[in-house]
Amino acid sequence: QVQLVESGGGLVQAGGSLRLSCAASGNVFSIKALGWYRQASGNQRELVATMSSGDSTSYADSVKGRFTISRDNAKNTVDLQMNSLKAEDTAVYYCNAKAKYGYPIPREYEHWGQGTQVTVSS
């Protein structure tokens, strides 16, 4: 099992910045990728950014150039630095971990944090 706890959400004005942090615990050695998703009211959950265990990154087109994902393997944390925030970035942001574990045949699992609200006022 992998447990994820997010922090750092809040209210910010358009053009401002926020930094989200996610701490992973449990079977952290099984984690293959960490990332952030978001879900705005009435919308489906969507990918924001991910980082693999090999440090390759992927971003949604809507956040490229504004958001940066980073990972600290020693602390088992993944952060999302969000700059130049827009009203349309308002959503609940979820930390996500893709892990592979189990015996005798390892299986892939997906774990989620509880979510943290980000509200950008225009």
C-alpha positions in Angstrom: 0.0 0.0 0.0 1.0 3.6 -0.6 -0.4 6.5 1.3 -0.4 10.1 -0.1 -0.9 13.3 1.8 -1.2 16.7 0.0 -0.6 20.1 1.4 -0.2 23.7 0.1 -3.6 24.5 -1.5 -5.4 27.8 -0.8 -6.7 31.0 -2.3 -4.6 33.2 -4.6 -5.2 36.0 -7.0 -4.8 35.5 -10.7 -1.2 35.9 -11.7 0.0 34.6 -8.3 1.8 31.4 -7.3 1.2 28.4 -5.1 3.3 25.3 -4.3 1.6 22.0 -3.6 3.5 19.2 -1.9 2.7 15.5 -1.6 4.3 13.1 0.8 4.3 9.4 0.1 4.6 6.7 2.7 4.2 3.0 2.9 5.5 0.8 0.1 7.4 3.8 -1.6 9.9 1.5 -3.3 7.1 0.2 -5.5 6.3 3.6 -6.9 6.9 4.0 -10.6 5.5 7.4 -11.2 4.1 10.3 -9.1 1.9 13.1 -10.4 -0.8 15.6 -10.0 -4.3 15.6 -11.3 -7.1 18.1 -10.8 -10.9 18.1 -10.9 -12.9 21.3 -11.3 -16.5 21.4 -10.3 -18.6 19.6 -12.9 -15.6 18.4 -14.8 -13.8 15.1 -15.0 -10.5 14.6 -13.3 -7.6 15.5 -15.6 -3.9 15.1 -15.7 -1.8 18.1 -14.7 1.8 16.7 -14.6 3.6 13.5 -13.9 7.1 12.4 -13.2 8.4 8.9 -13.7 11.0 7.2 -11.5 13.4 8.0 -14.3 12.6 11.7 -13.9 10.9 12.1 -17.3 8.0 14.6 -17.0 4.8 15.2 -18.8 2.5 18.2 -18.6 -1.0 19.1 -19.7 -0.9 21.6 -22.5 -2.8 24.1 -20.4 -0.1 24.3 -17.8 3.1 24.0 -19.8 5.4 26.9 -19.1 3.6 27.8 -15.9 3.7 24.7 -13.7 6.8 22.6 -12.7 6.7 19.2 -11.1 9.7 18.1 -9.0 10.4 15.0 -7.0 12.7 14.4 -3.9 13.4 10.7 -3.7 15.1 11.0 -0.4 12.0 12.5 1.2 9.5 10.7 -0.9 7.8 13.9 -1.9 6.5 15.4 -5.1 5.9 19.1 -5.5 4.0 21.1 -8.0 5.1 24.7 -8.4 2.3 26.7 -10.0 3.0 30.2 -11.4 1.0 32.7 -13.3 -2.2 31.1 -12.0 -5.5 31.6 -13.9 -9.1 31.4 -12.7 -9.4 28.3 -14.8 -6.8 26.6 -12.7 -9.3 26.5 -9.8 -9.9 22.9 -8.9 -9.2 20.2 -6.3 -5.7 18.9 -6.9 -5.0 15.3 -6.2 -1.6 13.6 -5.8 -1.3 10.3 -7.7 1.1 7.4 -7.4 1.4 4.5 -9.8 2.9 1.6 -8.1 3.7 -2.1 -8.8 3.8 -4.6 -6.1 2.4 -7.9 -4.9 3.4 -11.5 -4.6 3.9 -13.9 -6.4 3.0 -11.8 -9.5 3.4 -8.0 -9.0 0.4 -6.0 -10.2 0.0 -2.3 -11.0 -2.0 -0.1 -8.6 -3.0 3.5 -8.5 -3.2 5.5 -5.3 -4.7 8.9 -4.6 -4.4 11.5 -2.0 -7.4 13.2 -0.4 -7.1 16.3 -2.5 -6.3 19.9 -1.8 -8.4 22.9 -3.0 -6.8 25.6 -5.1 -8.9 28.6 -5.8 -7.7 31.4 -8.1 -9.7 34.6 -7.9 -9.9 36.8 -11.0 
